[in-house]
Amino acid sequence: MVTLAVPVVLSELGWMAQGVVDTIMVGRLGPAAIGAVALGNAVFYTPSLFGIGLLLGLDTLVAQAYGRKDYDGCHRWLAQGIYLALAVTPLVMAAIWLASLGYGRFGISAEVAEPAGSYLRMLNWGTLPLLIYGGTRRYLQGVGQVRVVTVTFVGANLLNWLGNWVLIYGHWGAPRMGVDGSALSTVVARVFMGLALLGFAWKYERKRGHPLFKHWAGPSLEKLKQLVRLGAPAAGQIVLEVGAWNGATLAAGWLTPAALATHQIALNYAALTYMVPLGVSAAAAVSVGHAVGAGDAGRARRAGWLALGLGTGFMLLAAVVFLVAPGPLIALYTSAPEVMAVGPGLLGLAAAFQIFDGIQIVSTGALRGLGETRSPMVANLVGYWALGLPLGLGLCFWAGWGIYGLWIGLTLALVVIASTLLWRWRRDSDRLVG
């Protein structure tokens, strides 16, 4: 489990690092620029992660085929994943473009709304390579080739950092593009990611004597339907989860620019720690899927519980760090007094939900390895949208608790979701063995 999980965790951290680098690199432009990047990413990730979520069925299908030693089947599932990515990209891009025109209509201040829309329209050009990366990554993880994903992210982040430095501030004779330069740098990095992982997949298939493009499968309507049946609930779960937090970011935009910047910084830290159990979740999906494909129910159950122990153990340590050193963590982003006054309190709330966040995402991955993707979607629908977000908005605006009220509601949502999914994993894994 550790051998599989560590490279995947590093890959998730590399994914998160792109947004962190963008936020840090625009920090010198002021709180409005930080807020623009936050709102741009918030809106981009909801539809784009729906597209990536549709491909999450590859976790189950590729891993179980690999467990059965059906290696050509793994290859064929990759092809269907690429076809699905090509099919949904125009819809995702259209949704993002339309959303980029609407910031000013939601009461967001003009100093943030205008650059946020421009940033989002530029970022939109990276949608197709991002989805191709998503499908190819799931295939590589499913066949146990996880280190190459980490290597790709190291290169992509170095490229993104350099691109930010050149394009945001106009170094090396480049135009000074501000937040648009940050978006363009991310697009270039994502093109690199998609091409690099396709190259690694080609190399892996060639090594085993089955050249990737020579034996490329044509589209299969039945296989695409099967992939969508598994992926659509997983995509729904991601959109519900990410959408709730992005909705909170939009709500924070109705407060002051300083409140929005503080929210984004605290959210970056919470999301950064979340990448570790997210990586463990992917490892759980692959490990459980391999065991199910091999017909070893006991190994599947052990893999899921072990992943839960690893994920929640890390999140406990993260909670301690948030409680012990909130001030220095906020100061890494900015020393603005208005941000420093609010930031430690938000990190304290983030510490309160760390363990629950770890439980819910690792349980989601373990269930996906079994082929169960609907219950996480339902749990997120109820936890966030029927309970947490309405409560948070009420505490924020009607009770006058501001940004703290928003985070209290979302913390309660995570408690409910984690409890539900842990119970579901225990029930389903017991049935698998029994």
Buried (B, 14 or more C-beta within 10 A) or exposed (E): BEEBBBBBBBBBBBBBBBBBBBBBBBBEBBBBBBBBBBBBBBBBBBBBBBBBBBBBBBBBBBBBBBBBEBEEBBBBBBBBBBBBBBBBBEEBBEBBBEBBEEBBEEEBBEBBBBBBBBBBBBBBBBBBBBBBBBBBBBBBBBBBBBBBBBBBBEBBBEBBBBBBBBBBBBEEEBEEBBBBBBBBBBBBBBBBBBBBBBBBBBEBBEEEEBEBEEEEBEEBEEBBEBBBEBBBBBBBBBBBBBBBBBBBBBBBBBBBBBBBBBBBBBBBBBBBBBBBBBBBBBBBBBBBBBBBBBEBBEBBBBBBBBBBEBBBBBBEEBBEBBBEEBEEBBBEBBEBEBBBEBBBBBBBBBBBBBBBBBBBBBBBBBBBBBBBBBBBBBBBBBBBBEBBBEBBBBBBBEEEBBBBBBBBBBBBBBBBBBBBBBEBBBEBBEEBEE
